[in-house]
Amino acid sequence: MPEKMNFTKASLLALEPIPDKRRRVYDEKQKGLAVYVSPTGSKTFYCIRKVDGKVEEIRIGDAATVTIETARTTAAGIINQIAAGTNPAEQRRIKRAEMAFSDLFSEWVKDCRAKGKKSLGNDERNYRLHLQGIAKKKLSEIERSHIRSLHRIVSTGAGIYQGNRVLALVRAVFNFGIKALDIPGLSNPAAGLKMNREESRDRRLHPDEMPRFFEALAAEENSDMRDYVMLSLLTGARRSNVLAMTWAEVNMERRTWIIPGSKAKAKEKYYRTLNRCRHGRATGPRRGIRGAGVGISLALARQATLSSLRRAGRGCCNGQASRTCVCMTCVVLWRPSRSTREYLWPS
């Protein structure tokens, strides 16, 4: 016969553990409600019912934190769900097995790495800095209100551009789960959320600024840095392409630079014509383009640009490089091709 008693605070406190065995006691007042007493003395409420011929034990909570009345109400609700044809125990098992956002992000990273996504490092940094609050949440637990609040917090703390990048990242990860992994019932909580309004910068280096800049650049002691900046400005190529530039990509006779598809953002090979000035930077003692696969770091490249601009009397207005700043330093540092194209080789 199952052990039964009327659950009260006093009766629960009086329950003694049995060595090497869990003790189960049913409540006389609420059908299906039981308390398990472990060999160590801890007590836990369960609702025990038979569902489709199988006994299911559904945990309600620790008797030290869940009141008897709450346990009875919860047990009654579970029994009603079972009567309506739902198996709460099965639902909990499915939820425990459900993928968390961190798991989905890991799968997305693997897919992006296989496809050679160039900005993956930025995405992983944004995840590490801004998405830890939802990383351990089950996908079904993440709601639009969570993402909307996250977008607002990041936009306030790190800027509107960063907020947009984080929102786009969350949207991309959920879309991957829906379209690539076919996760059943998954919806995208970031879909349709409004991005911050971004304004394109129209600031350029003016013709009267260019001579001062090139004079200051010529005074740069590090020839590798000096040539990096010159090649960036004169070719208008992306910084990552210039930093990864090798001699095998340059044809001196034809004065062309072939950027392979593996390094190009669009994954397609394209050509840069080297005019006399650009060609001159890639000749001589072979300093403008260092050996195959060997280039200066992005940090040193930025340092060279900043130091040259400061010598030209155009230091950054707020003391550090910024995408949103419109001083001469930031314009050259973040948009070298736009800054010089119309002045150095107008079409």
C-alpha positions as CSV (number, residue, x, y, z in Angstrom):
1,M,0.0,0.0,0.0
2,P,1.3,3.5,-0.8
3,E,2.1,5.6,2.2
4,K,-0.3,8.5,2.6
5,M,-0.7,11.4,5.0
6,N,-2.3,14.9,5.1
7,F,0.5,17.3,4.1
8,T,1.1,20.0,6.7
9,K,4.3,21.8,7.6
10,A,4.6,19.7,10.8
11,S,3.9,16.4,9.0
12,L,6.5,17.1,6.3
13,L,9.1,18.1,8.9
14,A,8.5,14.8,10.7
15,L,9.2,12.7,7.7
16,E,12.4,10.7,8.3
17,P,14.6,9.5,5.4
18,I,15.2,5.8,4.8
19,P,18.9,4.8,4.3
20,D,19.8,3.9,0.7
21,K,16.2,4.4,-0.6
22,R,13.9,7.2,-1.7
23,R,10.8,7.4,0.4
24,R,7.5,8.3,-1.4
25,V,4.5,9.7,0.5
26,Y,1.2,10.7,-1.1
27,D,-1.0,13.6,0.0
28,E,-4.5,12.6,1.2
29,K,-6.0,15.9,0.1
30,Q,-4.8,16.3,-3.5
31,K,-4.8,13.3,-5.8
32,G,-1.5,12.6,-7.5
33,L,0.6,14.9,-5.3
34,A,3.5,13.2,-3.6
35,V,6.7,14.1,-1.8
36,Y,9.9,12.2,-2.2
37,V,12.3,12.0,0.7
38,S,15.9,11.3,-0.3
39,P,18.3,9.3,1.8
40,T,20.0,12.6,2.7
41,G,16.7,14.1,4.0
42,S,15.8,16.5,1.2
43,K,12.1,16.6,0.2
44,T,10.7,17.3,-3.3
45,F,7.1,17.6,-4.5
46,Y,6.0,15.6,-7.5
47,C,2.8,15.0,-9.4
48,I,2.6,11.3,-10.2
49,R,0.0,10.2,-12.8
50,K,-0.4,7.5,-15.5
51,V,-0.4,8.9,-19.1
52,D,-1.1,6.6,-22.0
53,G,-0.4,3.5,-19.8
54,K,3.0,4.9,-18.5
55,V,3.6,6.4,-15.1
56,E,5.0,9.9,-15.4
57,E,6.6,11.7,-12.5
58,I,6.5,15.5,-13.0
59,R,8.7,17.5,-10.6
60,I,7.0,20.5,-9.0
61,G,9.7,21.8,-6.7
62,D,11.7,21.6,-3.5
63,A,9.5,21.3,-0.4
64,A,11.7,23.8,1.3
65,T,10.8,26.6,-1.2
66,V,7.4,25.5,-2.6
67,T,4.5,25.8,-0.2
68,I,2.0,23.0,0.3
69,E,-0.9,25.0,-1.2
70,T,1.2,25.9,-4.3
71,A,2.2,22.3,-4.7
72,R,-1.5,21.2,-4.6
73,T,-2.6,23.9,-7.1
74,T,0.2,23.0,-9.5
75,A,-0.6,19.2,-9.2
76,A,-4.3,20.0,-10.0
77,G,-3.2,22.0,-13.0
78,I,-1.0,19.2,-14.3
79,I,-3.9,16.7,-13.9
80,N,-6.2,19.0,-15.9
81,Q,-3.6,19.2,-18.7
82,I,-3.4,15.4,-18.8
83,A,-7.2,15.1,-18.9
84,A,-7.1,17.5,-21.9
85,G,-4.8,15.2,-23.8
86,T,-1.4,16.9,-23.0
87,N,1.5,15.2,-21.5
88,P,3.4,17.8,-19.4
89,A,6.3,15.4,-18.8
90,E,6.8,14.9,-22.5
91,Q,6.7,18.7,-23.1
92,R,9.4,19.1,-20.4
93,R,11.6,16.4,-22.0
94,I,11.3,18.2,-25.4
95,K,12.2,21.5,-23.9
96,R,15.3,20.1,-22.1
97,A,16.4,18.7,-25.4
98,E,15.7,22.0,-27.3
99,M,18.7,23.9,-28.7
100,A,19.9,26.9,-26.8
101,F,20.9,30.1,-28.7
102,S,24.6,29.3,-28.0
103,D,24.2,26.0,-29.7
104,L,22.5,27.5,-32.8
105,F,25.2,30.2,-32.9
106,S,27.9,27.5,-32.9
107,E,26.3,25.8,-35.8
108,W,26.0,29.1,-37.6
109,V,29.7,29.8,-37.1
110,K,30.6,26.4,-38.5
111,D,28.6,27.1,-41.6
112,C,30.0,30.6,-42.0
113,R,33.6,29.4,-41.5
114,A,33.0,26.7,-44.2
115,K,31.8,29.4,-46.6
116,G,34.7,31.7,-45.8
117,K,32.7,34.6,-44.2
118,K,35.3,37.4,-43.8
119,S,33.5,39.3,-41.1
120,L,33.1,36.3,-38.9
121,G,35.6,37.6,-36.4
122,N,33.4,40.7,-35.8
123,D,30.3,38.5,-35.4
124,E,32.0,36.3,-32.8
125,R,33.2,39.4,-30.9
126,N,29.7,40.9,-31.0
127,Y,28.3,37.6,-29.7
128,R,30.9,37.5,-26.9
129,L,30.3,41.2,-25.9
130,H,26.6,41.6,-26.4
131,L,24.7,38.3,-26.6
132,Q,25.6,36.5,-23.4
133,G,22.3,37.5,-21.9
134,I,20.4,35.2,-24.4
135,A,23.2,32.6,-25.0
136,K,21.9,30.0,-22.6
137,K,18.2,30.6,-23.3
138,K,16.2,28.0,-25.2
139,L,15.3,29.2,-28.6
140,S,11.5,29.1,-27.8
141,E,12.2,31.3,-24.7
142,I,13.6,34.2,-26.7
143,E,10.9,36.7,-27.5
144,R,10.7,39.9,-29.6
145,S,10.7,42.0,-26.4
146,H,14.1,40.5,-25.4
147,I,15.6,41.3,-28.8
148,R,14.1,44.8,-28.9
149,S,15.4,45.5,-25.4
150,L,18.8,44.2,-26.4
151,H,19.0,46.4,-29.5
152,R,18.1,49.4,-27.4
153,I,20.7,48.7,-24.7
154,V,23.5,48.0,-27.2
155,S,22.6,51.1,-29.3
156,T,22.7,53.3,-26.1
157,G,25.9,51.8,-24.7
158,A,28.0,51.0,-27.8
159,G,26.4,53.3,-30.5
160,I,23.6,53.0,-33.1
161,Y,25.8,51.3,-35.7
162,Q,26.9,48.6,-33.2
163,G,23.3,48.1,-32.2
164,N,22.3,47.5,-35.8
165,R,25.1,45.0,-36.3
166,V,24.0,43.0,-33.2
167,L,20.4,43.0,-34.4
168,A,21.4,41.8,-37.8
169,L,23.5,39.1,-36.3
170,V,20.6,37.7,-34.2
171,R,18.4,37.9,-37.3
172,A,20.9,36.0,-39.4
173,V,21.4,33.2,-36.7
174,F,17.7,32.6,-36.4
175,N,17.2,32.6,-40.2
176,F,19.9,30.0,-40.4
177,G,18.1,27.8,-37.9
178,I,14.8,28.2,-39.9
179,K,16.2,27.8,-43.5
180,A,19.3,25.6,-43.1
181,L,18.5,23.4,-40.1
182,D,14.7,23.3,-40.5
183,I,14.1,23.5,-36.8
184,P,10.4,22.8,-36.4
185,G,8.2,25.6,-35.1
186,L,11.1,28.1,-34.9
187,S,10.3,31.7,-35.6
188,N,12.6,34.7,-35.8
189,P,12.1,37.1,-32.9
190,A,14.4,39.7,-34.7
191,A,12.4,39.7,-37.9
192,G,10.8,43.1,-38.6
193,L,12.4,45.0,-35.8
194,K,13.4,48.4,-37.0
195,M,17.0,49.3,-37.3
196,N,18.5,52.5,-36.1
197,R,18.8,55.1,-38.9
198,E,22.3,55.3,-40.2
199,E,23.7,58.3,-42.0
200,S,26.4,57.9,-44.7
201,R,29.4,60.0,-44.3
202,D,30.0,62.5,-47.1
203,R,33.3,64.0,-45.7
204,R,36.3,63.7,-48.0
205,L,39.9,64.8,-48.0
206,H,39.9,68.2,-49.7
207,P,42.4,69.1,-52.4
208,D,44.2,71.6,-50.1
209,E,44.6,68.9,-47.4
210,M,46.2,66.3,-49.7
211,P,49.6,67.9,-50.1
212,R,50.0,68.3,-46.3
213,F,49.0,64.7,-45.8
214,F,51.5,63.3,-48.4
215,E,54.3,65.4,-47.0
216,A,53.6,64.1,-43.5
217,L,53.4,60.5,-44.9
218,A,56.8,60.9,-46.6
219,A,58.2,61.7,-43.1
220,E,57.1,58.3,-41.8
221,E,60.2,56.4,-40.6
222,N,58.7,52.9,-41.1
223,S,58.9,52.3,-44.8
224,D,56.5,49.3,-44.6
225,M,53.9,51.4,-42.9
226,R,54.4,54.3,-45.3
227,D,54.0,52.0,-48.3
228,Y,51.0,50.3,-46.9
229,V,49.2,53.7,-46.5
230,M,50.2,54.8,-50.0
231,L,49.0,51.6,-51.6
232,S,45.7,51.8,-49.7
233,L,45.1,55.4,-50.8
234,L,46.3,55.0,-54.4
235,T,44.6,51.7,-55.2
236,G,41.4,52.4,-53.2
237,A,41.5,48.7,-52.2
238,R,40.2,47.2,-49.0
239,R,42.5,47.3,-46.1
240,S,42.3,43.5,-45.7
241,N,43.3,43.0,-49.4
242,V,46.3,45.4,-49.1
243,L,47.5,43.7,-45.9
244,A,47.3,40.3,-47.6
245,M,48.8,41.5,-50.9
246,T,51.7,39.3,-52.2
247,W,54.1,39.6,-55.1
248,A,52.5,36.6,-56.8
249,E,49.4,38.8,-57.4
250,V,51.3,41.6,-59.1
251,N,52.3,41.7,-62.8
252,M,54.9,44.5,-63.2
253,E,55.0,44.3,-67.0
254,R,51.2,44.8,-67.3
255,R,51.1,47.0,-64.2
256,T,48.1,45.0,-62.8
257,W,47.3,43.7,-59.3
258,I,45.1,40.6,-59.4
259,I,43.1,40.1,-56.2
260,P,42.0,36.4,-56.0
261,G,38.4,35.5,-55.3
262,S,39.5,33.8,-52.0
263,K,40.5,37.3,-50.7
264,A,37.7,39.3,-52.4
265,K,34.5,40.1,-50.5
266,A,32.3,39.1,-53.5
267,K,34.4,35.9,-53.9
268,E,35.2,36.9,-57.5
269,K,38.7,37.7,-58.9
270,Y,39.1,41.3,-59.9
271,Y,41.9,43.5,-61.2
272,R,43.5,46.7,-60.1
273,T,45.5,48.8,-62.6
274,L,48.7,50.3,-61.2
275,N,49.4,53.7,-62.7
276,R,52.9,55.2,-62.5
277,C,52.5,56.4,-58.9
278,R,51.0,53.2,-57.7
279,H,53.5,51.1,-59.7
280,G,56.3,53.1,-58.1
281,R,55.2,52.0,-54.6
282,A,55.5,48.4,-55.6
283,T,59.0,48.6,-57.1
284,G,62.5,49.4,-55.8
285,P,63.5,47.4,-52.6
286,R,60.2,45.6,-52.5
287,R,59.0,47.2,-49.3
288,G,55.5,48.2,-50.4
289,I,54.5,44.6,-50.8
290,R,56.2,42.3,-48.4
291,G,56.8,38.6,-49.1
292,A,54.1,36.1,-49.8
293,G,51.7,36.0,-46.9
294,V,53.7,38.4,-44.8
295,G,52.2,41.8,-44.1
296,I,52.0,44.4,-41.4
297,S,49.2,44.1,-38.8
298,L,46.1,46.1,-39.0
299,A,46.9,47.8,-35.7
300,L,50.3,49.0,-37.0
301,A,48.6,50.1,-40.3
302,R,46.2,52.3,-38.3
303,Q,49.0,53.6,-36.2
304,A,50.9,54.7,-39.3
305,T,47.9,56.5,-40.7
306,L,47.2,58.2,-37.4
307,S,50.8,59.4,-36.9
308,S,51.0,60.7,-40.5
309,L,47.7,62.7,-40.1
310,R,48.9,64.1,-36.8
311,R,52.1,65.3,-38.4
312,A,49.9,67.0,-41.0
313,G,48.2,68.9,-38.3
314,R,44.9,67.0,-38.7
315,G,44.7,64.9,-35.5
316,C,41.4,63.2,-34.6
317,C,39.0,65.6,-32.9
318,N,38.1,63.3,-30.1
319,G,41.5,61.7,-29.5
320,Q,40.7,58.3,-31.0
321,A,39.7,56.9,-34.4
322,S,36.0,56.7,-34.9
323,R,33.7,55.6,-37.8
324,T,31.4,58.5,-37.1
325,C,34.0,61.2,-36.7
326,V,34.4,63.5,-39.8
327,C,37.9,64.9,-39.0
328,M,40.7,64.2,-41.5
329,T,42.2,61.3,-39.4
330,C,39.0,59.3,-39.3
331,V,38.1,60.0,-42.9
332,V,41.4,58.5,-44.2
333,L,41.5,55.8,-41.6
334,W,38.1,54.3,-42.2
335,R,37.4,55.4,-45.9
336,P,40.7,55.6,-47.7
337,S,39.2,54.8,-51.2
338,R,36.4,57.3,-50.9
339,S,38.7,60.0,-49.5
340,T,41.2,60.0,-52.4
341,R,39.6,58.5,-55.5
342,E,38.0,61.7,-56.8
343,Y,41.2,63.6,-56.3
344,L,43.9,61.2,-57.4
345,W,42.3,59.5,-60.4
346,P,39.0,61.1,-61.4
347,S,37.1,59.2,-64.0
